[in-house]
Amino acid sequence: MATVERLDRHILSNGLVVVGEPMDTVESAAFDFMLPSGASVVPEGCCGAANVIADWILRGAGDKDNRQLGDALDGLGLHRACAINSSHITVGAALEAGNLAEALKLYADVILKPRLEQDQFGPARQLAVDGVLAVDDDPRQKVMLKLREHFYPSPLGRSPVGDIEELKTLTAEKTRQIIKDHFNTSETIFAVAGKYDFNAIAGQMEELFDVERRKPLRPATVGAKANKYTHINNDGAQVHIGLMTGTVKPSNENYYNARVAVSILSGGMSARLFTEVREKRGLCYAIGARYHGLKEAAGIMCYAGTTPDKAQETLEVIMAEFKRLGEGISEQELERAKIGLKSALILQSESSSSRASGIGGDYYILGRVRSLDEIKKRIEGTSVDSVLGFLRSHKFENFTVVTIGPEEVNIS
Amino acid sequence: MEFKEKTLANGLAIIGEVNKSAKSAAVGFFVRTGSRDETEQVNGVSHFLEHMLFKGTEKLGALEVNEAFDRTGAQYNAFTSEENTVFYAAVLPEYLAEVTGLWIELMRPALREEDFNIEKNVIKEEIAMYKDVPSFDVMDRCRRLHFEAHPCGNSVLGSETSINGLTAEQMRNYFVRRYAPNNMVLACAGNFEWEQICSVVEEGCGNWQVQDAGRKLESFGGSKKRDRLEKANLSLEHICLMSAGVSAQDSRRFAGALLAEIIGDDVGSRFFWELVDKALAETATMQFGAMDGTGAFYSYIRCGRENVVSVLDTVRAIFQKLAEKGINEDELRKAKNKILSALVLKNELPMGRLVDLGSNWVYLKQYRTVAEDISAIKAVTVDDVHSLIEELNPGDFTQFSIGPAQSG
């Protein structure tokens, strides 16, 4: 299968970046607008504002009111996607390729001309408040949000869902100001993947986003980390354990060694955590670890859910496995980790949505898009020695732990 | 796209849709068994058995099984529903035959006592985990209330009591009856060699014995009862509504899917505009689940305690308006566009295609192309949806809620 990979790139004169990956076997297209207004970027005291913004901007834009805009988006049959992370609000959609140009027109209005009507602010904010309460009812999700909050230095790990007290004091005026300050087209990335004509898209983007260049946003000032262990009491059935330890960022030369190491720890079902925690001891149903990287910092985050009498043992087995990794890995483990990572990469490459978010994320974090071929080669380039060398120079020693459940654990 | 089919003398159906332009391939065993095929004493056995298949055979231990899968880079797993247990893997084309061979081996498991005892703990942890997920818990409880004594109300996971009481011997007996070749389908989708897969299956499964693996099929309209459970640690009210639907064999299932989309898609539906857009509810969705010989509409609504009364009043008003005035052409058109694009997106991936391919064979013994499904959806008229509303009356539902202590 000798297919030549092509990556498209076009930068508007105002700085807006357009990146694309064409896929010749699909009828769909997917796109993402990455707006530099994520959870850690909004001002202090406005935790949750990104969520309110993501809702409010879709409640009417350009010549369309809330209902007209919703109907127009639905009429195109598009599947809306919205994600808020530390750095960005990402709005986008997956749809039949023929409707792409129409969809971009609507999204240009959403980004450049949101109506931000006063009477639509209340419901947008209320939904954000209820969203925080919904997370309170879902300890599995909550424990991982709290973990990021405590692991990353403030405000990088700030909750993308929000804080009830801060949301309650958020006003329409303040939110409008945040949008004005942060919807900076000069720092926006537009990513598209699937079936498209790049020249047509680049031309349309030039036309739709013909706005002046703006000054870059000031990066957030990074503060201190929170405490090492936090327990939140909840009278539920399980103790939900979140554990995170620092590792190299995606831009680091050891990034692929780190990814392979995480895969040996928790890639497939033969990986160490699943084997030791679930298969041999029956301590958990859900157990897994994954790499989590921001531009500024990165870590390996692990989740386990277990009934209270097994929580202590579960935590101890997990920490022991993290520490044991640097003592040695086998060739077979390395090979399984590599094929697992490569195979996942190719399987994801069949989905236009996965590719759009993949190339957009790359451009933001690395300043360029990696081809699948490059990633494959870098994974293939790792060895037992390179992974062990990395593990020995980057030991897993400090852990941030959060538990939610009826009982605490002992961190020693 | 080319469809292939073969049925072995023992009844095992092998089906495949070959797409040479795909970068991957997917394979799955669809076993026609689930919680509806269980008695009360062994409730949860289908799902527990699904776990036990990964524990290996007379020749392979659990760790060897996991290693064998991981050596191929497969994305593999299994799931159990009320009526199907599905084992699947998505891989690069060159590994499909190997992974298929592995699944075939696992379909004749050792079911060792010591593995059974360790895995029992994992199953009980899974039950505990889902107790902490109110959106799941409320659906499970509502299904029981809706279906009453009908077996479709059985919990897939079972209860801690039923799992504690279950023996390996009971599981072995259930396995022999249900994992019979005439009760299973092996499906493949994506880029693979049909002849190669066929010979792997024939060699591995040809000697499996036919069994009498029936299923009682009775349609059921639902109890229409109401119930509520209080959980002090919750912040929001979680509400599930269920009402009668049409079956997976019924040609009106496409109209059913469109009706659910019109009432309860997560954006742009009637629930969305009346409940979510106005921030009365944080989430309000409706889905249609077509099953073997029966079917149901499920709604899930999550809202603040202070809004419960107005949310339920609004829901009643939505269904009343639906019964009186029906739907209009424009909302049907939008619902069709959304369902069609979801269908196209899903079927672009061999793994997504596998699920539809296998399900159509399980329920209809029929191969349906994506194009045929697209035409069937396009052909649904406003009148078709109206007859369905009239016959099924979705406003007449069973209701289960879980929420915090009621104030005042």
Interface residues (C-beta under 8 A of the other chain):
Chain A: M1 T25 V26 E27 S28 R59 N66 R67 G70 D71 L73 D74 G75 L76 G77 L78 H79 R80 A94 L95 E96 G122 P123 A124 Q126 L127 D130 G131 L133 A134 D136 D137 D138 P139 R140 N234 D235 G236 A237 Q238 H240 G267 G268 M269 S270 A271 F274 T275 R278 E279 K280 R281 G282 L283 C284 Y285 A286 G305 T306 T307 K310 Q332 E335 R336 I339 G340 K342 S343 A344 I346 L347 S349 E350 S351 S352 S353
Chain B: S21 A22 K23 S24 F54 A62 L63 N66 E67 F69 D70 R71 T72 G73 A74 Q75 A90 V91 L92 I118 E119 K120 N121 V122 I123 K124 E125 E126 A128 M129 K131 D132 V133 P134 S135 A232 N233 L234 S235 L236 H238 V267 G268 F272 W273 V276 D277 K278 A279 E282 T283 R302 C303 G304 R333 K334 K336 N337 K338 L340 S341 A342 V344 L345 E348 L349 P350 M351
